[in-house]
């Protein structure tokens, strides 16, 4: 392989790491940081966009796909806290409960009061938080760690979920669309949502309003498979009109 190709691969790897950690890059700044011209970075970003690793915008690029957990916690933080308040009222008093790895459900874990439930978490961060609080019985699914989200995915995670009958499960997807339903940034993430739906008597989908009507790579659930949709909005807000006839809204 030519040295120039090796350099390009290493540079794009560095560029990808910076995008995943910061969420966006500015053309001039990243060119200076990596010691190359802006034209070189433009070519790199064009190639990364073609491979689904970035989306070019004026003056730079933004990350696509799964986001680092700590950055996701801080995105729409106010909306997620409001959603968590609503979700608290939906927790059963007993039985098994499923929690996915989303930062929105992590906020619900913060609000959790002691009760006689057993929670299976598919997220490392949420399981860690709940185990420290000792308010409920907590288990964590097996599986492969999805590095950028902290989610546990794959056959072992799905097999763990399949051992349960959940009174209710709580999930928060990448986005939701009237046309395509619940969607995820990865196929592996979508499969976890499907498994939780299959194992649950009731499924709650929680999502902040910025993700309504958006689109992602992988389909997870049809709207008709959702029992309750929870956002930070008033249930009568017109932004929810496209969902109102097909799912209960809180």
N, C-alpha and C positions, 0 to 999 in steps of 0.2 A: 504493500500500500504506500502511496506517496506521502511524504511528510506533510504536505499541505492538507491532505485529507484527514490525517491524524489530528492536526491542529484544529481543523474545522470541527471535528467531532468533539474534541475536548472543550472547545469554546462554546459549542451549542449545549453541551452538558452543563457547563457552568451557568450559561444563560438560563437554562431550564430550572436549575436549582434556585437562582435568584428570583425568577418569576414565581415559582411555587411558594417561596418564603415571603415575598413582598406583595405578590398579587399583580404587580405591574412594573414596567420599566420605562424610563425616559431615554430616548435614543441617544442624545448627547452624553448623558451621564454614564450609561452602560458602555458606550464606545470607549470613553475615557478610562473607565474602571478595568475593562478588558484589554486596553492598549491597542485597539484597532480603529479603523475609520468608521464613520457612520454608515457609509455605503456597505461595508462588510456586515455590519449588524443588520442592516435592512435585508441583505441577502439571507442571513441566518434566520431572521424572523419570518421571511417569506417561506423558507423551507419548513420551519417549525409550524407555521400556520397550515401548510399543505399536509403535514403529518398529524394535525389535530392537537398540537401541543401549545398553541398560543393563538391569540386573535389580534391582528394588527389594528392599531388606532392611530389617529393623527399624533405624531411626535413620539410614538413608541409602541407598546403592546401590552395586553393584559393576559393573565393566565386563564386557561380553560380547564375543565375537568375538576377533580376533587381538590379541595382547598385544605391547607393545614388547619388543624383543629383550633389552635389558639387564635388564628386570624378569624375563623368562622364565629367564635364566641363573641368577638367584638363587632361583627357585622350585624346591623339592625338589632343591637343589644336591647334597646328600649322595647321594641316590638316583641322580642322573644320573652322578656320578663312579663309583659302583659299577657302573652299567650300562656306562660307557665301558671299564672294565677287562675286562668280559666281551666287549664288542664287539671289542676289540683282538685277541683270539684268533681272530676270525672273518675278519680281513682277509686277502685272498689275497696271495701273494708276488709275483705279477705280473699284468699285464692292466689293464683299465680298471675303475674303481670309481666308482659314483655316490653322492654325498652330498647329502641335502636340506638345507634351510635351518634346521632345528630347533636349539634350544639343546642338546639331548641329543647330537646328532651333532657339534656344536661341541666338546663335551667330549671326544668321541672324537678329534677333530683334535688336541687338547692332548696326548693319549696316544700319538700316532702316532710310531713309530720309522721311520728311513729304510728304504725298500724300493723295489723296481722296479715301481711302479704309477703309473698316470695317473689322477688324480681329477678328475671333473667336478663342480663345486659349483653348486647352485642358490641358495646363500645368500652374500651379500656378506661377512658377518662371517667365516664359515668359510673362504672363499676367501682373504681377506686374511690370516688367521692362518697358513694353510698356505703361502702365497707368501712370508711373512716367514721361516718356519722352513726353507725350502728342503730339506725332507726327501723330498719326492716331486714329481713333475710335476703341476702344477695348472692347470686351465682353469675358466672360469666360463661358465655358460650365458648366452645373451642373454635378452631379455625385459623386461617392465615391472616396476619395483621396487614391491613392496607395502610401503608406507611403514611400517606398524606392525610388520612382521616382518623386513624386509630381504630377503625372499624374492623371487626372480625368477620371474615367472609370465607366462602368456599364450602366444600362438601362437609367438613367437620362442623362448621358453624350451623349449617342447615340441619345436619343430623341431630345436633343438640336441641335446636328449636323443635324438631319433630317429636321429641320425647314429652312435650308439654301439651296441656290443654289450658290456654290462658283465658282467664275471665275477661281480660281486656289487654290489648297491646297499644302502645303509643309510638308513632313513627313520624319523622319529619323528612320529606324528600327534597331533592334538588329543586324541583318545581312541579307545578300542576297545571294542566291544560284542559279546557272543556272538550277538546277533540281527542287528545291522547291520554288523558288521565294523569296518574302519578308517574313521574319520571325521575331517573337517577343519572348521575354523571358516569357511572360504570355499570356494566352488566352484572358484575358480582354484587354490587350494592342493591340493584333491582331484585336479584334473587333472594336476598335477605328479607326485603319487604314482602315478597310473595310468600316466603316460608312463614313469616309472622302472621300474615293474613290467614293462611291455611290452618294455623294452629290456634287461632283466636276465636272466641265467641263474639267478640266485638273489637273493631279496629278504629282507633282515633288517628286522624292525620292532622298534624299541626304544621302550619306554614305561615311565614310572614308575607304581607301583601305584595312585597316587591317581586315575589316569585309566582304570582298568579298570572296565568296566561303565557308563561315562558315555556321554553322547550329545552330538553336535554337529550343525551344520546340513547338512553335505554328505557324502554317502557317497563313499568312495574305493576301497576294496578289500574283497573278501570274505575271510574267514579262510582259505579254501582257497588263496588266492593268495599267502599268506605262507609262506616256507620255514622261517624261524626267528623266534620271538618271544622277546625278551630284556627282562627286568625286573630290578630290584634284589633281588627275592625269591628264596628257595630254589625251584628248579623244582618241588618237591613241596608248596609252600605251597597250602593249600586255596583261597586267593583266586584261584588259577589253574585250579581244577577245571573251570570252564565252557569253558575253551579247550584243555584237555589232549588231548582225543581228536581235535582237528581241526588242530593245528599243533604242530610240535616246539618245545619250550620250553627255554631256557637260563637 
